[in-house]
């Protein structure tokens, strides 16, 4: 399983900022690094999209 890429899909809509950041931070700090994190923002009217973009720029595994 060491070479297999795991995709993690996180649906996002109106999530309080602190919980969204906590979720993404827990995913990017996992010991298994061969992952892709797909953050799916369904047009949330808050700052969720901006936060997703921020993490995507910092970590290439986040899309």
N, CA, C and O atoms as a Tripos MOL2 file, in Angstrom:
@<TRIPOS>MOLECULE
protein
  252   251    63     0     0
PROTEIN
NO_CHARGES

@<TRIPOS>ATOM
      1 N           0.8210   -1.1990    0.0000 N.3       1 UNK1
      2 CA          0.0000    0.0000    0.0000 C.3       1 UNK1
      3 C           0.8620    1.2580    0.0000 C.2       1 UNK1
      4 O           0.3380    2.3450   -0.2430 O.2       1 UNK1
      5 N           2.1360    1.1530    0.2580 N.am      2 UNK2
      6 CA          3.0100    2.3050    0.3740 C.3       2 UNK2
      7 C           3.0850    3.1890   -0.8480 C.2       2 UNK2
      8 O           3.3360    4.3870   -0.7210 O.2       2 UNK2
      9 N           2.8710    2.6270   -2.0500 N.am      3 UNK3
     10 CA          2.9650    3.4200   -3.2610 C.3       3 UNK3
     11 C           1.6120    3.8880   -3.7770 C.2       3 UNK3
     12 O           1.5560    4.6750   -4.7220 O.2       3 UNK3
     13 N           0.5510    3.4330   -3.1940 N.am      4 UNK4
     14 CA         -0.7830    3.8070   -3.6530 C.3       4 UNK4
     15 C          -1.1400    5.2110   -3.2010 C.2       4 UNK4
     16 O          -0.9280    5.5850   -2.0480 O.2       4 UNK4
     17 N          -1.6880    5.9820   -4.1370 N.am      5 UNK5
     18 CA         -2.1540    7.3260   -3.7860 C.3       5 UNK5
     19 C          -3.5880    7.2200   -3.2670 C.2       5 UNK5
     20 O          -4.4250    6.5370   -3.8560 O.2       5 UNK5
     21 N          -3.8450    7.8830   -2.1940 N.am      6 UNK6
     22 CA         -5.1770    7.9140   -1.6020 C.3       6 UNK6
     23 C          -5.7610    9.2930   -1.8250 C.2       6 UNK6
     24 O          -5.1230   10.3060   -1.5400 O.2       6 UNK6
     25 N          -6.9910    9.3240   -2.3430 N.am      7 UNK7
     26 CA         -7.7040   10.5920   -2.5470 C.3       7 UNK7
     27 C          -8.6650   10.8040   -1.3910 C.2       7 UNK7
     28 O          -9.4310    9.9110   -1.0280 O.2       7 UNK7
     29 N          -8.6140   11.9850   -0.8280 N.am      8 UNK8
     30 CA         -9.5120   12.3540    0.2710 C.3       8 UNK8
     31 C         -10.3660   13.5070   -0.2310 C.2       8 UNK8
     32 O          -9.8490   14.5650   -0.5880 O.2       8 UNK8
     33 N         -11.6790   13.2950   -0.2540 N.am      9 UNK9
     34 CA        -12.6050   14.3050   -0.7480 C.3       9 UNK9
     35 C         -13.3020   14.9450    0.4550 C.2       9 UNK9
     36 O         -13.9010   14.2620    1.2850 O.2       9 UNK9
     37 N         -13.2060   16.2830    0.5240 N.am     10 UNK10
     38 CA        -13.8070   17.0210    1.6360 C.3      10 UNK10
     39 C         -14.8430   17.9920    1.0660 C.2      10 UNK10
     40 O         -14.4770   19.0110    0.4790 O.2      10 UNK10
     41 N         -16.1440   17.6830    1.2350 N.am     11 UNK11
     42 CA        -17.1690   18.6310    0.7850 C.3      11 UNK11
     43 C         -17.2360   19.8110    1.7560 C.2      11 UNK11
     44 O         -17.1730   19.6320    2.9720 O.2      11 UNK11
     45 N         -17.3630   21.0130    1.2030 N.am     12 UNK12
     46 CA        -17.3280   22.2170    2.0390 C.3      12 UNK12
     47 C         -18.4840   23.1390    1.6790 C.2      12 UNK12
     48 O         -18.6620   23.5010    0.5160 O.2      12 UNK12
     49 N         -19.2590   23.5120    2.6730 N.am     13 UNK13
     50 CA        -20.3030   24.5080    2.4960 C.3      13 UNK13
     51 C         -20.6440   25.1050    3.8560 C.2      13 UNK13
     52 O         -21.1270   24.4040    4.7440 O.2      13 UNK13
     53 N         -20.3940   26.3870    4.0140 N.am     14 UNK14
     54 CA        -20.6910   27.1180    5.2600 C.3      14 UNK14
     55 C         -20.0920   26.4540    6.5050 C.2      14 UNK14
     56 O         -20.7790   26.2400    7.5040 O.2      14 UNK14
     57 N         -18.8090   26.1380    6.4200 N.am     15 UNK15
     58 CA        -18.1080   25.5520    7.5620 C.3      15 UNK15
     59 C         -17.4260   26.6800    8.3170 C.2      15 UNK15
     60 O         -16.7430   27.4970    7.7000 O.2      15 UNK15
     61 N         -17.5890   26.7500    9.6340 N.am     16 UNK16
     62 CA        -16.8570   27.7790   10.3850 C.3      16 UNK16
     63 C         -15.3530   27.6620   10.1230 C.2      16 UNK16
     64 O         -14.8030   26.5610   10.0890 O.2      16 UNK16
     65 N         -14.7060   28.7950    9.9410 N.am     17 UNK17
     66 CA        -13.2960   28.8420    9.5350 C.3      17 UNK17
     67 C         -12.3980   27.9800   10.4030 C.2      17 UNK17
     68 O         -11.5410   27.2740    9.8700 O.2      17 UNK17
     69 N         -12.5610   28.0100   11.7240 N.am     18 UNK18
     70 CA        -11.6550   27.2510   12.5990 C.3      18 UNK18
     71 C         -11.7890   25.7470   12.3730 C.2      18 UNK18
     72 O         -10.8000   25.0230   12.4920 O.2      18 UNK18
     73 N         -12.9930   25.2560   12.0480 N.am     19 UNK19
     74 CA        -13.1840   23.8240   11.8150 C.3      19 UNK19
     75 C         -12.6230   23.4030   10.4600 C.2      19 UNK19
     76 O         -12.0740   22.3100   10.3240 O.2      19 UNK19
     77 N         -12.7580   24.2580    9.4760 N.am     20 UNK20
     78 CA        -12.2050   23.9540    8.1610 C.3      20 UNK20
     79 C         -10.6850   23.8770    8.2500 C.2      20 UNK20
     80 O         -10.0790   22.9430    7.7260 O.2      20 UNK20
     81 N         -10.0780   24.8400    8.9010 N.am     21 UNK21
     82 CA         -8.6230   24.8270    9.0490 C.3      21 UNK21
     83 C          -8.1630   23.6110    9.8590 C.2      21 UNK21
     84 O          -7.1470   23.0000    9.5260 O.2      21 UNK21
     85 N          -8.8850   23.2580   10.8990 N.am     22 UNK22
     86 CA         -8.5450   22.0990   11.7210 C.3      22 UNK22
     87 C          -8.6050   20.8170   10.8800 C.2      22 UNK22
     88 O          -7.7310   19.9570   10.9930 O.2      22 UNK22
     89 N          -9.6180   20.6960   10.0540 N.am     23 UNK23
     90 CA         -9.7790   19.5310    9.1890 C.3      23 UNK23
     91 C          -8.6230   19.4290    8.1990 C.2      23 UNK23
     92 O          -7.9940   18.3770    8.0840 O.2      23 UNK23
     93 N          -8.3420   20.5130    7.4870 N.am     24 UNK24
     94 CA         -7.2930   20.4830    6.4780 C.3      24 UNK24
     95 C          -5.9260   20.2510    7.1230 C.2      24 UNK24
     96 O          -5.1170   19.4820    6.6040 O.2      24 UNK24
     97 N          -5.6710   20.9050    8.2360 N.am     25 UNK25
     98 CA         -4.3930   20.7170    8.9320 C.3      25 UNK25
     99 C          -4.2020   19.2700    9.3610 C.2      25 UNK25
    100 O          -3.0950   18.7390    9.2720 O.2      25 UNK25
    101 N          -5.2670   18.6260    9.8270 N.am     26 UNK26
    102 CA         -5.1310   17.2290   10.2500 C.3      26 UNK26
    103 C          -4.8380   16.3240    9.0620 C.2      26 UNK26
    104 O          -4.1390   15.3210    9.2070 O.2      26 UNK26
    105 N          -5.3610   16.6660    7.8910 N.am     27 UNK27
    106 CA         -5.1050   15.8510    6.7010 C.3      27 UNK27
    107 C          -3.6790   16.0210    6.1930 C.2      27 UNK27
    108 O          -3.0340   15.0380    5.8280 O.2      27 UNK27
    109 N          -3.1810   17.2420    6.1640 N.am     28 UNK28
    110 CA         -1.8430   17.4640    5.5940 C.3      28 UNK28
    111 C          -0.7250   17.0240    6.5390 C.2      28 UNK28
    112 O           0.4270   16.9170    6.1180 O.2      28 UNK28
    113 N          -1.0410   16.7700    7.7930 N.am     29 UNK29
    114 CA         -0.0150   16.3120    8.7390 C.3      29 UNK29
    115 C          -0.0680   14.8080    8.9850 C.2      29 UNK29
    116 O           0.6000   14.3120    9.8920 O.2      29 UNK29
    117 N          -0.8420   14.0790    8.2030 N.am     30 UNK30
    118 CA         -0.8910   12.6230    8.3270 C.3      30 UNK30
    119 C           0.4860   12.0270    8.0390 C.2      30 UNK30
    120 O           1.2670   12.6020    7.2810 O.2      30 UNK30
    121 N           0.7780   10.8980    8.6330 N.am     31 UNK31
    122 CA          2.0710   10.2520    8.3990 C.3      31 UNK31
    123 C           2.1490    9.6490    6.9940 C.2      31 UNK31
    124 O           3.2410    9.5410    6.4360 O.2      31 UNK31
    125 N           1.0270    9.2590    6.4220 N.am     32 UNK32
    126 CA          1.0110    8.7370    5.0510 C.3      32 UNK32
    127 C           0.9370    9.9360    4.1210 C.2      32 UNK32
    128 O          -0.0600   10.6570    4.1170 O.2      32 UNK32
    129 N           1.9760   10.1560    3.3380 N.am     33 UNK33
    130 CA          2.0740   11.3890    2.5580 C.3      33 UNK33
    131 C           1.6150   11.2740    1.1150 C.2      33 UNK33
    132 O           1.4420   12.2950    0.4490 O.2      33 UNK33
    133 N           1.4110   10.0550    0.6070 N.am     34 UNK34
    134 CA          1.0260    9.8870   -0.7870 C.3      34 UNK34
    135 C          -0.4940   10.0470   -0.9300 C.2      34 UNK34
    136 O          -1.2150    9.1010   -1.2470 O.2      34 UNK34
    137 N          -0.9440   11.2690   -0.6850 N.am     35 UNK35
    138 CA         -2.3810   11.5620   -0.7250 C.3      35 UNK35
    139 C          -2.6340   12.7730   -1.6150 C.2      35 UNK35
    140 O          -1.7440   13.5840   -1.8710 O.2      35 UNK35
    141 N          -3.8660   12.8650   -2.0730 N.am     36 UNK36
    142 CA         -4.3390   14.1060   -2.6800 C.3      36 UNK36
    143 C          -5.5850   14.4900   -1.8970 C.2      36 UNK36
    144 O          -6.4260   13.6470   -1.5840 O.2      36 UNK36
    145 N          -5.6860   15.7510   -1.5940 N.am     37 UNK37
    146 CA         -6.8080   16.2620   -0.8090 C.3      37 UNK37
    147 C          -7.6450   17.1370   -1.7290 C.2      37 UNK37
    148 O          -7.1970   18.1900   -2.1830 O.2      37 UNK37
    149 N          -8.8510   16.6960   -1.9940 N.am     38 UNK38
    150 CA         -9.7420   17.4160   -2.8960 C.3      38 UNK38
    151 C         -10.7650   18.1820   -2.0630 C.2      38 UNK38
    152 O         -11.6720   17.5850   -1.4830 O.2      38 UNK38
    153 N         -10.6190   19.4850   -2.0060 N.am     39 UNK39
    154 CA        -11.5370   20.3410   -1.2600 C.3      39 UNK39
    155 C         -12.6100   20.8210   -2.2320 C.2      39 UNK39
    156 O         -12.3190   21.5550   -3.1760 O.2      39 UNK39
    157 N         -13.8370   20.4070   -1.9960 N.am     40 UNK40
    158 CA        -14.9350   20.7210   -2.9070 C.3      40 UNK40
    159 C         -15.8150   21.7880   -2.2590 C.2      40 UNK40
    160 O         -16.6370   21.4950   -1.3910 O.2      40 UNK40
    161 N         -15.6240   23.0370   -2.7020 N.am     41 UNK41
    162 CA        -16.4090   24.1600   -2.1990 C.3      41 UNK41
    163 C         -17.6120   24.3400   -3.1150 C.2      41 UNK41
    164 O         -17.4580   24.6860   -4.2870 O.2      41 UNK41
    165 N         -18.7880   24.1100   -2.5920 N.am     42 UNK42
    166 CA        -20.0200   24.1640   -3.3870 C.3      42 UNK42
    167 C         -20.6220   25.5690   -3.3700 C.2      42 UNK42
    168 O         -21.8100   25.7400   -3.0990 O.2      42 UNK42
    169 N         -19.7970   26.5680   -3.6610 N.am     43 UNK43
    170 CA        -20.3000   27.9400   -3.7410 C.3      43 UNK43
    171 C         -20.6480   28.5460   -2.3970 C.2      43 UNK43
    172 O         -21.5530   29.3760   -2.3060 O.2      43 UNK43
    173 N         -19.9510   28.1490   -1.3690 N.am     44 UNK44
    174 CA        -20.2100   28.6690   -0.0320 C.3      44 UNK44
    175 C         -20.0590   30.1950   -0.0220 C.2      44 UNK44
    176 O         -19.0730   30.7150   -0.5440 O.2      44 UNK44
    177 N         -21.0210   30.9180    0.5640 N.am     45 UNK45
    178 CA        -20.9970   32.3820    0.5340 C.3      45 UNK45
    179 C         -20.0270   33.0210    1.5370 C.2      45 UNK45
    180 O         -19.9590   34.2460    1.6380 O.2      45 UNK45
    181 N         -19.2870   32.2060    2.2680 N.am     46 UNK46
    182 CA        -18.3540   32.7410    3.2610 C.3      46 UNK46
    183 C         -16.9180   32.6700    2.7330 C.2      46 UNK46
    184 O         -16.7090   32.7010    1.5200 O.2      46 UNK46
    185 N         -15.9490   32.5770    3.6080 N.am     47 UNK47
    186 CA        -14.5440   32.6010    3.1930 C.3      47 UNK47
    187 C         -13.9650   31.2150    2.9160 C.2      47 UNK47
    188 O         -12.7480   31.0730    2.8020 O.2      47 UNK47
    189 N         -14.8060   30.2000    2.8080 N.am     48 UNK48
    190 CA        -14.3180   28.8370    2.5810 C.3      48 UNK48
    191 C         -13.4850   28.7260    1.3040 C.2      48 UNK48
    192 O         -12.4260   28.0970    1.3180 O.2      48 UNK48
    193 N         -13.9320   29.3130    0.2240 N.am     49 UNK49
    194 CA        -13.2000   29.2380   -1.0400 C.3      49 UNK49
    195 C         -11.8240   29.8560   -0.9370 C.2      49 UNK49
    196 O         -10.8550   29.3200   -1.4760 O.2      49 UNK49
    197 N         -11.7340   30.9670   -0.2560 N.am     50 UNK50
    198 CA        -10.4570   31.6540   -0.0640 C.3      50 UNK50
    199 C          -9.4980   30.7920    0.7650 C.2      50 UNK50
    200 O          -8.3040   30.7310    0.4740 O.2      50 UNK50
    201 N         -10.0170   30.1420    1.7770 N.am     51 UNK51
    202 CA         -9.2050   29.2700    2.6300 C.3      51 UNK51
    203 C          -8.7010   28.0710    1.8230 C.2      51 UNK51
    204 O          -7.5400   27.6800    1.9470 O.2      51 UNK51
    205 N          -9.5690   27.4950    1.0050 N.am     52 UNK52
    206 CA         -9.1750   26.3590    0.1570 C.3      52 UNK52
    207 C          -8.0530   26.7680   -0.7830 C.2      52 UNK52
    208 O          -7.0730   26.0390   -0.9400 O.2      52 UNK52
    209 N          -8.1900   27.9240   -1.4050 N.am     53 UNK53
    210 CA         -7.1480   28.4230   -2.3170 C.3      53 UNK53
    211 C          -5.8220   28.6310   -1.5730 C.2      53 UNK53
    212 O          -4.7500   28.3170   -2.0890 O.2      53 UNK53
    213 N          -5.9180   29.1580   -0.3710 N.am     54 UNK54
    214 CA         -4.7260   29.4050    0.4460 C.3      54 UNK54
    215 C          -3.9620   28.1030    0.6960 C.2      54 UNK54
    216 O          -2.7420   28.0590    0.5360 O.2      54 UNK54
    217 N          -4.6690   27.0550    1.0850 N.am     55 UNK55
    218 CA         -4.0160   25.7670    1.3490 C.3      55 UNK55
    219 C          -3.4990   25.1410    0.0590 C.2      55 UNK55
    220 O          -2.4570   24.4870    0.0730 O.2      55 UNK55
    221 N          -4.2040   25.3280   -1.0570 N.am     56 UNK56
    222 CA         -3.7610   24.8000   -2.3390 C.3      56 UNK56
    223 C          -2.4440   25.4040   -2.7830 C.2      56 UNK56
    224 O          -1.6410   24.7310   -3.4300 O.2      56 UNK56
    225 N          -2.2100   26.6520   -2.4490 N.am     57 UNK57
    226 CA         -0.9550   27.3210   -2.8030 C.3      57 UNK57
    227 C           0.2010   26.8630   -1.9160 C.2      57 UNK57
    228 O           1.3580   26.8590   -2.3370 O.2      57 UNK57
    229 N          -0.1300   26.4770   -0.6790 N.am     58 UNK58
    230 CA          0.9090   26.0720    0.2700 C.3      58 UNK58
    231 C           1.3150   24.6100    0.1530 C.2      58 UNK58
    232 O           2.4470   24.2560    0.4810 O.2      58 UNK58
    233 N           0.4050   23.7570   -0.3120 N.am     59 UNK59
    234 CA          0.6700   22.3240   -0.3530 C.3      59 UNK59
    235 C           0.1670   21.7620   -1.6750 C.2      59 UNK59
    236 O          -1.0250   21.8510   -1.9700 O.2      59 UNK59
    237 N           1.0580   21.1870   -2.4720 N.am     60 UNK60
    238 CA          0.6880   20.6990   -3.8030 C.3      60 UNK60
    239 C          -0.2840   19.5240   -3.7560 C.2      60 UNK60
    240 O          -0.8870   19.1880   -4.7750 O.2      60 UNK60
    241 N          -0.4450   18.8970   -2.6000 N.am     61 UNK61
    242 CA         -1.3910   17.7810   -2.4870 C.3      61 UNK61
    243 C          -2.8310   18.2570   -2.3690 C.2      61 UNK61
    244 O          -3.7620   17.4680   -2.5330 O.2      61 UNK61
    245 N          -3.0180   19.5300   -2.0870 N.am     62 UNK62
    246 CA         -4.3540   20.0970   -1.8910 C.3      62 UNK62
    247 C          -4.8570   20.7070   -3.1990 C.2      62 UNK62
    248 O          -4.1900   21.5410   -3.8110 O.2      62 UNK62
    249 N          -6.0230   20.2800   -3.6030 N.am     63 UNK63
    250 CA         -6.6410   20.8020   -4.8280 C.3      63 UNK63
    251 C          -8.0440   21.2500   -4.5300 C.2      63 UNK63
    252 O          -8.7440   21.7240   -5.4250 O.2      63 UNK63
@<TRIPOS>BOND
     1     1     2 1
     2     2     3 1
     3     3     4 2
     4     3     5 am
     5     5     6 1
     6     6     7 1
     7     7     8 2
     8     7     9 am
     9     9    10 1
    10    10    11 1
    11    11    12 2
    12    11    13 am
    13    13    14 1
    14    14    15 1
    15    15    16 2
    16    15    17 am
    17    17    18 1
    18    18    19 1
    19    19    20 2
    20    19    21 am
    21    21    22 1
    22    22    23 1
    23    23    24 2
    24    23    25 am
    25    25    26 1
    26    26    27 1
    27    27    28 2
    28    27    29 am
    29    29    30 1
    30    30    31 1
    31    31    32 2
    32    31    33 am
    33    33    34 1
    34    34    35 1
    35    35    36 2
    36    35    37 am
    37    37    38 1
    38    38    39 1
    39    39    40 2
    40    39    41 am
    41    41    42 1
    42    42    43 1
    43    43    44 2
    44    43    45 am
    45    45    46 1
    46    46    47 1
    47    47    48 2
    48    47    49 am
    49    49    50 1
    50    50    51 1
    51    51    52 2
    52    51    53 am
    53    53    54 1
    54    54    55 1
    55    55    56 2
    56    55    57 am
    57    57    58 1
    58    58    59 1
    59    59    60 2
    60    59    61 am
    61    61    62 1
    62    62    63 1
    63    63    64 2
    64    63    65 am
    65    65    66 1
    66    66    67 1
    67    67    68 2
    68    67    69 am
    69    69    70 1
    70    70    71 1
    71    71    72 2
    72    71    73 am
    73    73    74 1
    74    74    75 1
    75    75    76 2
    76    75    77 am
    77    77    78 1
    78    78    79 1
    79    79    80 2
    80    79    81 am
    81    81    82 1
    82    82    83 1
    83    83    84 2
    84    83    85 am
    85    85    86 1
    86    86    87 1
    87    87    88 2
    88    87    89 am
    89    89    90 1
    90    90    91 1
    91    91    92 2
    92    91    93 am
    93    93    94 1
    94    94    95 1
    95    95    96 2
    96    95    97 am
    97    97    98 1
    98    98    99 1
    99    99   100 2
   100    99   101 am
   101   101   102 1
   102   102   103 1
   103   103   104 2
   104   103   105 am
   105   105   106 1
   106   106   107 1
   107   107   108 2
   108   107   109 am
   109   109   110 1
   110   110   111 1
   111   111   112 2
   112   111   113 am
   113   113   114 1
   114   114   115 1
   115   115   116 2
   116   115   117 am
   117   117   118 1
   118   118   119 1
   119   119   120 2
   120   119   121 am
   121   121   122 1
   122   122   123 1
   123   123   124 2
   124   123   125 am
   125   125   126 1
   126   126   127 1
   127   127   128 2
   128   127   129 am
   129   129   130 1
   130   130   131 1
   131   131   132 2
   132   131   133 am
   133   133   134 1
   134   134   135 1
   135   135   136 2
   136   135   137 am
   137   137   138 1
   138   138   139 1
   139   139   140 2
   140   139   141 am
   141   141   142 1
   142   142   143 1
   143   143   144 2
   144   143   145 am
   145   145   146 1
   146   146   147 1
   147   147   148 2
   148   147   149 am
   149   149   150 1
   150   150   151 1
   151   151   152 2
   152   151   153 am
   153   153   154 1
   154   154   155 1
   155   155   156 2
   156   155   157 am
   157   157   158 1
   158   158   159 1
   159   159   160 2
   160   159   161 am
   161   161   162 1
   162   162   163 1
   163   163   164 2
   164   163   165 am
   165   165   166 1
   166   166   167 1
   167   167   168 2
   168   167   169 am
   169   169   170 1
   170   170   171 1
   171   171   172 2
   172   171   173 am
   173   173   174 1
   174   174   175 1
   175   175   176 2
   176   175   177 am
   177   177   178 1
   178   178   179 1
   179   179   180 2
   180   179   181 am
   181   181   182 1
   182   182   183 1
   183   183   184 2
   184   183   185 am
   185   185   186 1
   186   186   187 1
   187   187   188 2
   188   187   189 am
   189   189   190 1
   190   190   191 1
   191   191   192 2
   192   191   193 am
   193   193   194 1
   194   194   195 1
   195   195   196 2
   196   195   197 am
   197   197   198 1
   198   198   199 1
   199   199   200 2
   200   199   201 am
   201   201   202 1
   202   202   203 1
   203   203   204 2
   204   203   205 am
   205   205   206 1
   206   206   207 1
   207   207   208 2
   208   207   209 am
   209   209   210 1
   210   210   211 1
   211   211   212 2
   212   211   213 am
   213   213   214 1
   214   214   215 1
   215   215   216 2
   216   215   217 am
   217   217   218 1
   218   218   219 1
   219   219   220 2
   220   219   221 am
   221   221   222 1
   222   222   223 1
   223   223   224 2
   224   223   225 am
   225   225   226 1
   226   226   227 1
   227   227   228 2
   228   227   229 am
   229   229   230 1
   230   230   231 1
   231   231   232 2
   232   231   233 am
   233   233   234 1
   234   234   235 1
   235   235   236 2
   236   235   237 am
   237   237   238 1
   238   238   239 1
   239   239   240 2
   240   239   241 am
   241   241   242 1
   242   242   243 1
   243   243   244 2
   244   243   245 am
   245   245   246 1
   246   246   247 1
   247   247   248 2
   248   247   249 am
   249   249   250 1
   250   250   251 1
   251   251   252 2
@<TRIPOS>SUBSTRUCTURE
     1 UNK1         2 RESIDUE 1 A UNK
     2 UNK2         6 RESIDUE 1 A UNK
     3 UNK3        10 RESIDUE 1 A UNK
     4 UNK4        14 RESIDUE 1 A UNK
     5 UNK5        18 RESIDUE 1 A UNK
     6 UNK6        22 RESIDUE 1 A UNK
     7 UNK7        26 RESIDUE 1 A UNK
     8 UNK8        30 RESIDUE 1 A UNK
     9 UNK9        34 RESIDUE 1 A UNK
    10 UNK10       38 RESIDUE 1 A UNK
    11 UNK11       42 RESIDUE 1 A UNK
    12 UNK12       46 RESIDUE 1 A UNK
    13 UNK13       50 RESIDUE 1 A UNK
    14 UNK14       54 RESIDUE 1 A UNK
    15 UNK15       58 RESIDUE 1 A UNK
    16 UNK16       62 RESIDUE 1 A UNK
    17 UNK17       66 RESIDUE 1 A UNK
    18 UNK18       70 RESIDUE 1 A UNK
    19 UNK19       74 RESIDUE 1 A UNK
    20 UNK20       78 RESIDUE 1 A UNK
    21 UNK21       82 RESIDUE 1 A UNK
    22 UNK22       86 RESIDUE 1 A UNK
    23 UNK23       90 RESIDUE 1 A UNK
    24 UNK24       94 RESIDUE 1 A UNK
    25 UNK25       98 RESIDUE 1 A UNK
    26 UNK26      102 RESIDUE 1 A UNK
    27 UNK27      106 RESIDUE 1 A UNK
    28 UNK28      110 RESIDUE 1 A UNK
    29 UNK29      114 RESIDUE 1 A UNK
    30 UNK30      118 RESIDUE 1 A UNK
    31 UNK31      122 RESIDUE 1 A UNK
    32 UNK32      126 RESIDUE 1 A UNK
    33 UNK33      130 RESIDUE 1 A UNK
    34 UNK34      134 RESIDUE 1 A UNK
    35 UNK35      138 RESIDUE 1 A UNK
    36 UNK36      142 RESIDUE 1 A UNK
    37 UNK37      146 RESIDUE 1 A UNK
    38 UNK38      150 RESIDUE 1 A UNK
    39 UNK39      154 RESIDUE 1 A UNK
    40 UNK40      158 RESIDUE 1 A UNK
    41 UNK41      162 RESIDUE 1 A UNK
    42 UNK42      166 RESIDUE 1 A UNK
    43 UNK43      170 RESIDUE 1 A UNK
    44 UNK44      174 RESIDUE 1 A UNK
    45 UNK45      178 RESIDUE 1 A UNK
    46 UNK46      182 RESIDUE 1 A UNK
    47 UNK47      186 RESIDUE 1 A UNK
    48 UNK48      190 RESIDUE 1 A UNK
    49 UNK49      194 RESIDUE 1 A UNK
    50 UNK50      198 RESIDUE 1 A UNK
    51 UNK51      202 RESIDUE 1 A UNK
    52 UNK52      206 RESIDUE 1 A UNK
    53 UNK53      210 RESIDUE 1 A UNK
    54 UNK54      214 RESIDUE 1 A UNK
    55 UNK55      218 RESIDUE 1 A UNK
    56 UNK56      222 RESIDUE 1 A UNK
    57 UNK57      226 RESIDUE 1 A UNK
    58 UNK58      230 RESIDUE 1 A UNK
    59 UNK59      234 RESIDUE 1 A UNK
    60 UNK60      238 RESIDUE 1 A UNK
    61 UNK61      242 RESIDUE 1 A UNK
    62 UNK62      246 RESIDUE 1 A UNK
    63 UNK63      250 RESIDUE 1 A UNK
